Amino acid sequence: MSRITRGGTAEASRDPTPLGSSKLGFLPLTEWDEYNSYDEVTPSRLRYSIEWKVAVNNRVVAKDTEQDLVLVPAAY
């Protein structure tokens, strides 16, 4: 898939889920905008949650959950 840039040249799209595609994917870190909620009527990205647990001597001492993530898991 290609698109036309401001200079009028064609550029290959690196977007893993082009518009109109039925496949959902993760949002690359380079395209992330911290002010965008990414709440969409028709989802275009996969959403997931991460649960963090810290255990000492097999006892959980801290827990945290990141919910409704759209970034690639490698960003965490």
N, C-alpha and C positions, 0 to 999 in steps of 0.2 A: 504494500500500500504506500502511496506517496502523497505528498501535499505540496501546495505552492507556498513558498515563503514570501516575505515582503519584497525581496529583490526579484521575484518572478521566477526563481529557479525551483525545480522539484527537489524535495528532500524525502528520504525514506522515513516513515513513521516508526518510532521505537516503542510506541504505545502497545503493550501486550494485549489490550482489549479494545480494538478500534470501535468507534461508534457503529451501532447496527449489528455488532457481533453478539451471538448468544452465549459466548464464553465469558465467565467472570474471572478476574485475576486480581492480584494485589497491586497497590499503588506504589510505583518506584519512589524511593526517597527523594530523588531529584525533582519530582513533580509535586511533592507534598507542600501544602499551604496550611500553616498552623491556624489560620483564621477561617478556613473552610470547614464546615461541619460534615460534609460528605453524606448528608441525609438526602436521599433521592427517592422519589416515588417508584421509579424503576431502577433498581440497583445496577450499577455498572462495575462494582468492585466487591470482592469477597470481604466479609466481616468476620472477625474472630476475637477471642479473648485469651489472655495469658494470665495464669495464676502462678505467682511467685511464692515459694515457701523457703524459709530459712530454718534448718533443723540443727540442733546441737545435741549430741548423744541420743539421737533418735527422737527428740522432742522438738516439736515445732515452736519456735520462739518468735517468729514474725511471718505474717502473710500479707500479700497485696495482690490485687487483681486489676489488670488493665482490660477494660471492656470496650467492645465496639471498635476494634482497630481495623484499619484498611491498609496500613503500610506493609511492605514485605517483611516477613518475620526476621530476616537478617538485620533489619534496622534496630532490633532490640537485642 
